[in-house]
């Protein structure tokens, strides 16, 4: 009973209100308005931002919404998006990791040295690179839970230290080119899902969505809770399948869905399931919302921090390896440019709160799409890269401001 009290949020209550009014259109609007007044904006601001960005750049340069450019945006968004997915985890606990870029670069360097210099199989190099992320996460968890070092401090130290590790591992070579015939490069650059297989995937996604919602409906009905009607579930599944089918058709005009983007999307879906449907995920939100209350309810807080820090660093390693494969090489600049801040900005812009306890795995996907879309659009219209950094900074500031305002609104409604 104590645990359910900890993890219950106002957003959950508002979602139940939406479900209860599912058969009444006016009821849905009233519940949605109550949700906005309560400060629970969800993904609405970033979705609205994506629409505005698309319209503005399409007016300036219609090529922006071409099939080829959309495929390019998704493909190049994936590696940093995977890193941002790890940032979402630590932000849910109200912590931060400033070293994900450096960790991704060091992991990629270890992978490259194993494959090229030591002549080991690609899979061995990948495992070695990922192990770097795992070890870093374990060290971070020890520093935080046992020594009480703030995450800002040890991750800032890691940012500098792992840049040094990158330089040390690369040695005098400076740059290591990955084998052009490697299946890893093929996966990251040249593999696309097109034709009948892409539509089969769409149908499977629609069926999976339908099955999950029907199971959720049955479980809520058995628990004597309000549940959406079968008709509304069928309509949502049909809309999702139809929308994905059209998007797939449009992208297939170009190269289709890249394997790299599909891998990123699969990670997002898996993380979303883990956060929303498992005990571990509920505990992550509980610790991020109120650590002391979570501890008193019997949650193993130390284990949650351990799993989150390891998860963040491991995802940083995976993103770094795939990013290196996409660029076909590892250099002294790998992970040390704007990778760090882009990943953090993507998580925040996507809707994950800096104050902990609120966010979604989809924040990483939406946020990185916003940032890469801005970069792509500005490049298409010939704007200098300096403007891109200024625009990105402005968007990040706006996202944090919205988060702060919505947080105050939630606090006010809670007191009310």
Secondary structure, DSSP 4 states (H G I P E B T S, - for coil): -HHHHHH--HHHHHHHHHHHTTT-HHHHHHHHHHHHHTT--TTHHHHHHHHHHHHHHHHH-GGGGSHHHHHHHHHHHHHHHHHHHHHHHHHHTT---TTHHHHHHHHHHHHHIIIIIS---HHHHHHHHHHHHHHHHHHHHHHHHTS---HHHHHHHHHHHHHHHHHHHHGGG-EEEPPTT-HHHIIIII-EE-HHHHHHHHHHHHHHHHHHHHHHHHHHHHTT-----HHHHHHHHHHHHHHHHHHHHHHHTTT-EEHHHHHHHHHHHHHHHHHHHSHHHHHHHHHHH-HHHHHHTT--HHHHHHHHHHHHHHHHHHHHHHHHHHHTEEETTTTTSSHHHHHHHHHHHTT--TTSS---THHHHHHHHHHHHHHHHHHHTT--HHHHHHHHHHHHHHHHHHHHHHHHHHHHHHH-
